[in-house]
Amino acid sequence: MLLQRIGNKGIRLGTLFDRAAARHPASPVILDHDLDIAPERGRRLTLTELADVVDDAASRLWSLRVRPGDHVVVHKTDGFDISLLACATARIGAIPVMLSPKLDGATVAELLRRVNRPYLLTDRAKLDTELPAEVFDLSEKVVLASGEHERATALAGLAGAPRVRPVTMPPDHPTLITHTSGTTGVPKLAVHTGRTFQARYRPQATVVGAALRRSEPVAVHVSFVHSRMYTAMPIAILQGHPLIVLRDDEPESVADTFAQVPPGFIEAHPNTFLRWEVLADDERAPLARVKYFSSTFDAIHPRTVQRMLAASRRPGALFAQAYGQSEVGPIAARTYSRAKGADFDGRCVGRPFPGMTGVRVVSRDGRPVTKSNPGFIEVSSDGRIVTYLGEHHRWTKQADGSWWRMGDLGYRTKWGCLHLLDREVDEIPGIESTLEIEDRLFTRMPELVEVVIVPSEQGEPVPVVATRDDVPLDDVAWKKAVQGLPPLAPPVQWRLEDLPQTATTKIKRLELAARLAPGGDGA
């Protein structure tokens, strides 16, 4: 009944917390940080309290004359109130445009131009240290989630604004705008509707509902501006699961949180799980109660999956990997168990969701698609975005009727499993799959916390590596690890924090390659 009811009306972000609180009023949300817009609320709130925070923030925005159909760009210091402000914006019929705190000021200014004079919801810290002064001219009004500025209006100064009733927008109206990863340039702005979000919600909600008892906590460490946050969050709170929201992925603090509130389900970025491998050895056993690990953002490495499953003490623990994209949501998925995950193929990303998503692989040269001759991966889903804001021509280039070109290369096996080999732009001649080589290196060298293979100016595959605690790379171990692999250039070691990353911690491979080139800042 839940899925059918929401399916008729779209995901309805604006009243999400009201509906969740009506069903589970005392269900807790546990944070590892204070909310900038409501620091007095503390770090453990009920759904009823969060519904009030959203209602209050929506009323303050309304008092500033934010109205249905207006765009509100949310770009502030990292925190869960980013997601709450998105819900508050949607509550009054406006359209939240979510920009990652990791974006540089020039990129934010460019995206503000593309939105065409939106309201900008930011904070004093961003204005003082990162955003250019031109954001004031590019915005209808600049609003501060925290702090004060002479040219901006602080939300704190609007306390007591009269509460307003939620505005219900049609399910096909834009309900949220997120940006793409920006791994190949300035991010695109992806426009989601209530109906497209609901199409993404259904398969995932079914999985969580079947996997966990209602009393089991769900832990989420996901970019607060990513579309995945706005399906993961509803799944947890509408089903009554206590929700643990993490801003920090530092293993020690995460272990402290999980030791106090052991999660039964964890959703996180692949690189976050990679960083959490050390939790498997923590004497507090912070992952012992996890029944289900889930990652939907990027390739997950076999070593990481094995470490997570080994850290759980739950019978039948599973690790779910989903293949998808911001523009279409999750498309295909597979699960790994301890029994079947010891030596799996990390390039296999699973099968489509029956009746909900589809996959085809199109030949690039007219010859049959195989591992040695991969094709373009195209997918179909009712969760596909309706356009790129201000760049519909770029949307049409990837759309072919109901099909959407992912920008990835791969093939399908005779059993129907989809194998992802590389992004089109990351393909290196003579290398079947850089991702497969990276998988093998991770498995063979436990000290690696990142390895990315990018082409040199001459097209030679260059491994860029980072090690745990930045210990020098062991040359003998490296030479042993690359045995049987295609010829690689000598490895280049960087600190993990120096590698260019997206909001979801993907490595920006093109930028990294440019920085390694002669004249680049990493050369």
C-alpha positions in Angstrom: 0.0 0.0 0.0 2.8 2.4 0.8 4.4 2.1 -2.7 1.0 2.4 -4.5 0.0 5.5 -2.5 3.3 7.3 -3.1 3.3 6.2 -6.7 0.2 8.2 -7.4 1.6 11.4 -6.0 5.3 11.3 -6.5 7.9 11.3 -3.7 6.7 14.6 -2.1 9.9 15.7 -0.3 8.2 18.8 1.2 6.0 16.7 3.5 8.3 13.7 3.9 9.0 14.3 7.6 5.4 15.1 8.4 4.3 11.8 7.0 7.1 9.9 8.6 6.4 11.6 12.0 2.7 10.7 11.7 3.6 7.0 11.4 6.6 6.9 13.8 6.6 10.1 15.9 9.3 9.1 18.3 11.6 7.3 15.9 15.1 8.8 16.3 17.5 10.4 13.9 21.1 10.3 15.3 23.6 12.8 14.0 27.4 13.1 14.4 27.3 16.9 14.1 25.1 19.8 15.0 22.6 21.4 12.6 23.7 24.9 11.5 20.1 26.0 11.2 19.1 24.5 14.6 22.1 23.9 16.8 20.0 24.0 20.0 18.2 20.8 18.9 21.3 18.6 19.6 22.3 15.5 17.9 19.5 13.1 18.6 16.1 14.2 17.3 12.8 12.5 16.8 11.0 12.6 13.4 8.5 14.9 15.1 11.2 17.4 16.0 12.7 17.2 12.5 9.3 17.8 10.9 9.1 21.0 12.9 12.6 22.1 11.9 11.6 21.6 8.2 8.3 23.4 8.7 10.0 26.3 10.5 12.7 26.7 7.8 10.0 26.6 5.1 8.0 29.4 6.8 11.1 31.6 7.1 11.8 31.1 3.4 8.2 32.0 2.6 8.5 35.2 4.6 11.3 36.1 2.2 8.8 35.8 -0.7 10.2 32.4 -2.0 7.2 31.1 -3.9 6.1 28.0 -5.8 8.3 27.5 -8.9 11.2 29.6 -7.7 14.7 28.1 -7.6 16.6 28.0 -4.4 20.3 27.1 -4.7 21.5 25.4 -1.5 25.3 25.6 -1.2 26.5 25.7 2.3 29.0 24.1 4.7 28.5 20.4 4.9 25.8 19.0 7.1 22.5 17.2 7.3 20.6 20.5 7.3 21.5 20.7 3.6 18.9 17.9 3.1 16.5 19.5 5.6 16.7 22.8 3.7 15.9 20.9 0.4 12.8 19.5 2.0 11.9 23.0 3.4 12.2 24.5 0.0 10.1 21.8 -1.6 7.5 22.2 1.1 6.5 25.7 -0.2 6.5 24.5 -3.9 9.9 26.0 -4.7 12.7 23.9 -6.4 15.8 23.2 -4.5 19.0 23.2 -6.5 21.7 21.2 -4.6 25.3 22.3 -5.1 28.0 20.3 -3.3 30.0 22.1 -0.5 33.1 20.8 -2.4 32.4 22.9 -5.5 34.8 25.8 -6.0 33.5 29.3 -6.0 33.9 29.9 -9.8 31.9 26.7 -10.6 29.1 27.8 -8.2 29.0 31.2 -9.9 28.7 29.5 -13.3 25.8 27.3 -12.1 24.1 30.3 -10.6 24.1 31.9 -14.1 22.6 28.7 -15.5 19.8 28.7 -13.0 19.1 32.4 -13.8 18.8 34.5 -10.6 17.8 32.0 -8.0 17.7 32.5 -4.3 21.1 31.5 -2.9 21.0 29.7 0.5 24.5 29.6 1.9 26.4 30.7 5.0 28.9 33.3 6.2 31.9 30.8 6.0 31.2 30.2 2.3 30.9 33.9 1.5 34.1 34.8 3.4 36.4 32.1 2.1 35.1 30.6 -1.2 32.4 32.4 -3.1 33.2 35.3 -5.3 31.4 38.6 -4.7 29.5 38.3 -8.0 27.1 35.7 -6.4 25.2 38.7 -5.0 24.6 40.0 -8.5 23.7 36.5 -9.8 21.1 35.9 -7.1 17.7 37.2 -6.4 18.6 37.2 -2.7 21.4 35.7 -0.6 20.1 33.9 2.5 22.4 32.6 5.3 21.9 29.3 7.1 24.4 30.5 9.7 26.3 33.7 10.4 25.6 37.2 9.3 26.6 39.4 6.3 25.7 43.0 5.4 24.5 42.0 2.0 22.6 38.9 3.0 19.5 37.9 5.1 20.1 35.5 8.0 17.5 32.8 8.6 18.1 33.2 12.3 16.7 36.7 12.1 13.4 35.3 10.8 12.5 33.3 13.9 8.8 33.4 14.6 7.8 33.7 11.0 4.1 32.6 10.6 3.8 28.9 9.7 2.4 28.2 6.2 0.6 25.2 4.8 2.6 23.0 2.5 2.2 23.5 -1.2 1.5 20.3 -3.2 3.0 20.4 -6.7 2.0 18.0 -9.5 4.1 14.8 -9.6 5.6 15.8 -13.0 6.7 19.2 -11.8 10.5 19.6 -11.0 10.9 18.7 -7.3 14.7 18.7 -7.0 17.8 19.6 -9.1 21.1 17.9 -8.4 24.4 18.2 -10.3 26.4 15.6 -12.1 29.8 14.6 -10.8 31.7 17.0 -12.9 34.5 14.5 -13.7 34.6 15.8 -17.3 34.1 19.5 -16.7 31.5 21.9 -15.2 28.7 19.8 -13.7 25.4 19.6 -15.5 22.2 20.3 -13.5 19.9 17.3 -13.5 16.2 18.0 -13.1 14.1 15.4 -11.1 10.4 15.3 -10.7 8.3 13.7 -8.0 7.4 10.9 -10.3 10.9 10.1 -11.4 12.1 10.0 -7.8 9.3 7.6 -6.9 10.4 5.3 -9.7 13.9 5.1 -8.1 12.4 4.6 -4.6 10.3 1.5 -5.3 12.9 -1.2 -5.8 15.2 0.1 -3.0 12.3 0.4 -0.5 11.3 -3.2 -1.3 14.8 -4.4 -0.6 15.2 -2.6 2.8 11.7 -3.6 3.9 12.4 -7.3 3.2 16.0 -7.2 4.7 15.5 -5.6 8.1 13.2 -5.5 11.1 11.7 -2.1 11.7 13.6 -1.6 14.9 17.0 -1.9 13.2 18.9 1.3 12.6 19.9 2.4 9.1 23.2 4.3 8.8 23.8 6.7 5.9 27.0 8.4 4.8 26.0 9.9 1.5 26.6 13.3 0.0 23.8 15.5 1.3 23.3 17.0 -2.2 23.3 13.7 -4.1 20.0 12.3 -5.5 20.7 9.1 -3.6 20.2 10.9 -0.3 16.6 11.7 -1.2 15.7 8.1 -1.8 17.8 6.6 1.1 16.4 9.0 3.6 12.7 8.3 2.8 13.2 4.6 2.8 14.5 4.7 6.4 12.1 7.1 8.0 8.9 6.1 6.3 9.5 2.5 7.3 10.3 3.5 10.9 13.9 2.6 11.0 16.1 4.7 13.4 18.3 6.7 11.1 22.0 7.4 11.7 23.3 10.3 9.5 27.0 10.7 9.3 28.8 13.7 8.0 32.3 12.5 9.0 33.7 9.2 7.6 36.7 9.3 9.9 37.0 5.6 11.1 37.5 6.4 14.8 34.4 8.6 15.1 32.3 6.2 13.0 33.4 3.4 15.3 32.3 5.4 18.3 28.9 6.1 16.8 28.3 2.5 15.6 29.4 1.1 19.0 26.6 3.1 20.7 24.0 2.6 18.0 24.8 -0.6 16.0 23.3 -0.3 12.5 21.7 -3.2 10.7 22.0 -1.5 7.3 24.7 0.8 5.9 24.6 2.9 2.8 27.8 4.7 1.8 30.1 5.6 -1.0 32.5 3.0 -2.3 35.5 5.0 -1.1 33.9 5.4 2.3 33.7 1.6 2.7 37.3 1.4 1.5 38.3 3.8 4.3 36.2 1.8 6.8 38.1 -1.5 6.2 40.0 -0.8 9.4 36.8 -1.1 11.3 36.9 -4.8 10.7 39.8 -4.9 13.2 38.3 -2.6 15.8 37.9 -4.4 19.1 34.5 -2.8 19.6 33.2 -4.7 16.6 31.3 -1.7 15.2 30.1 -3.6 12.1 29.1 -6.7 13.9 25.3 -6.1 13.7 25.2 -5.2 10.0 22.9 -7.4 7.9 23.1 -5.4 4.7 25.8 -3.2 3.2 24.8 -1.1 0.2 26.7 1.1 -2.3 25.3 2.7 -5.5 27.8 5.3 -6.6 30.8 3.7 -8.3 32.8 0.6 -8.7 33.3 -1.3 -5.5 36.5 -3.3 -5.1 36.4 -7.0 -4.1 38.8 -6.5 -1.2 36.5 -4.0 0.4 33.4 -6.2 0.1 35.3 -9.1 1.7 36.4 -7.0 4.6 32.9 -5.6 5.3 31.3 -9.0 5.2 34.0 -10.5 7.4 33.4 -7.7 10.0 29.7 -8.6 10.3 28.6 -11.4 12.7 25.1 -11.6 11.3 24.2 -14.9 9.6 23.5 -14.3 5.9 25.1 -10.8 5.8 25.0 -9.4 2.3 26.8 -6.6 0.4 24.7 -5.1 -2.4 26.3 -3.3 -5.3 24.0 -1.2 -7.6 25.0 0.2 -10.9 23.4 3.5 -11.8 23.9 7.2 -12.4 22.5 10.5 -11.1 20.5 10.9 -14.3 18.7 7.6 -14.1 19.0 6.2 -10.6 19.9 2.5 -9.8 19.6 0.3 -12.9 21.2 -3.0 -12.1 22.3 -4.7 -8.9 23.9 -7.8 -7.4 24.6 -9.1 -4.0 27.6 -10.8 -2.4 27.7 -13.2 0.5 30.6 -14.5 2.5 30.2 -17.9 0.8 30.2 -16.5 -2.7 32.2 -13.3 -2.3 35.7 -14.7 -1.7 36.8 -14.4 -5.3 34.1 -12.6 -7.3 34.5 -10.5 -10.5 34.2 -6.9 -9.5 33.4 -5.9 -13.0 30.1 -7.7 -12.9 27.5 -5.1 -11.7 24.5 -7.4 -11.9 21.1 -7.5 -13.7 18.3 -5.0 -14.1 15.4 -4.8 -11.8 12.6 -6.9 -13.5 9.8 -4.7 -14.8 11.5 -1.5 -13.7 14.8 -1.0 -15.5 16.4 -2.3 -18.7 19.9 -2.6 -20.1 21.3 -3.0 -23.6 24.9 -2.8 -24.9 25.3 -1.3 -28.3 28.2 -2.2 -30.6 30.6 0.5 -31.5 31.9 -1.0 -34.7 29.1 -3.4 -35.9 30.9 -6.4 -34.5 29.5 -8.5 -31.6 30.0 -7.0 -28.2 32.4 -8.9 -26.1 34.9 -8.3 -23.3 37.6 -7.6 -25.9 35.2 -5.4 -27.9 33.0 -3.7 -25.4 30.0 -1.5 -26.4 28.1 1.5 -25.2 26.0 0.7 -22.2 22.4 2.1 -22.5 19.7 1.8 -20.0 16.0 2.5 -19.6 14.2 3.6 -16.4 11.1 5.6 -15.4 13.5 7.3 -12.9 15.4 9.2 -15.7 15.7 12.9 -15.3 13.6 15.1 -17.6 16.3 17.5 -18.7 19.6 19.2 -17.9 18.6 22.7 -16.7 19.6 25.2 -19.3 21.3 22.5 -21.4 18.5 20.4 -22.9 20.6 19.8 -26.0 23.1 17.9 -23.9 20.2 15.8 -22.5 19.0 14.9 -26.0 22.5 13.7 -27.0 22.3 11.0 -24.4 18.6 10.1 -24.9 17.4 7.7 -27.6 13.7 7.3 -27.1 13.4 5.5 -23.7 17.1 4.6 -23.7 19.9 6.6 -22.1 23.6 6.3 -22.9 25.5 6.0 -19.7 28.9 7.0 -21.0 30.3 3.6 -20.0 31.7 0.7 -21.9 30.9 -2.9 -21.1 29.3 -6.1 -22.3 26.7 -8.7 -21.1 27.4 -12.3 -20.5 25.3 -15.2 -21.9 23.6 -15.3 -18.5 22.5 -11.6 -18.8 24.9 -10.1 -16.2 26.2 -6.7 -17.1 30.0 -6.1 -16.9 31.3 -2.6 -16.6 34.8 -2.1 -18.0 35.5 1.6 -18.2 34.1 5.1 -18.7 34.2 6.0 -22.4 36.5 9.0 -21.7 38.8 6.8 -19.5 39.5 4.1 -22.0 43.2 3.5 -22.6 44.2 1.7 -25.9 45.6 -1.7 -25.3 43.9 -2.0 -21.8 40.7 -4.0 -21.7 39.6 -2.5 -18.4 41.5 -0.1 -16.1 38.9 -0.9 -13.4 39.7 -4.6 -13.5 43.4 -3.9 -13.1 42.7 -1.6 -10.2 40.6 -4.4 -8.6 43.5 -6.8 -8.8 46.0 -4.4 -7.4 43.7 -3.7 -4.4 43.3 -7.4 -3.7 47.1 -8.0 -4.0 48.2 -5.0 -1.9 46.2 -4.5 1.3 48.1 -1.3 2.1 46.6 0.6 -0.9 43.7 2.9 -0.1 43.4 4.2 -3.7 44.8 3.2 -7.1 43.7 5.0 -10.3 45.1 4.2 -13.7 45.2 7.2 -16.0 46.9 7.7 -19.4 50.1 9.7 -19.8 50.4 12.2 -22.7 51.8 9.3 -24.7 48.9 7.1 -23.8 50.9 4.9 -21.4 48.8 3.6 -18.4 50.1 5.4 -15.2 49.1 4.0 -11.8 48.5 6.7 -9.2 48.4 5.2 -5.8 47.8 6.2 -2.2 48.6 4.1 0.8 47.2 3.8 4.3 48.9 6.4 6.6 50.9 7.5 3.6 53.6 4.8 4.1 56.1 4.7 1.2 55.1 2.2 -1.5 56.9 -1.1 -1.2 58.7 -1.5 -4.5 59.2 -5.2 -4.1 55.5 -5.8 -3.3 54.5 -3.6 -6.2 56.6 -5.6 -8.7 55.0 -8.8 -7.4 51.5 -7.3 -7.6 51.8 -6.3 -11.2 52.9 -9.7 -12.4 50.5 -11.0 -15.1 48.9 -7.6 -15.7 49.3 -5.5 -18.8 52.5 -3.3 -18.8 52.1 -0.3 -16.6 54.2 2.8 -16.1 56.1 3.1 -12.8 53.6 4.0 -10.0 53.2 7.6 -8.8 52.4 8.0 -5.1 50.1 10.7 -3.9 48.4 11.5 -0.6 44.8 10.5 -0.7 43.6 13.9 0.3 45.5 15.5 -2.7 43.6 13.4 -5.3 40.9 15.5 -7.0 37.5 14.2 -5.9 33.8 14.7 -6.7 31.1 15.2 -4.1 30.7 11.4 -3.8 34.5 10.8 -3.5 35.0 9.6 -7.0 38.4 10.5 -8.4 38.3 13.0 -11.2 40.5 11.0 -13.6 40.7 13.5 -16.4 41.8 16.2 -14.0 44.3 13.9 -12.4 45.8 13.0 -15.8 46.1 16.7 -16.6 47.8 17.4 -13.3 50.3 14.6 -14.0 51.1 16.0 -17.5 54.2 18.2 -18.0 53.3 21.6 -16.7 50.6 20.3 -14.5 50.7 21.0 -10.7 51.3 17.3 -10.0 54.1 16.8 -12.5 
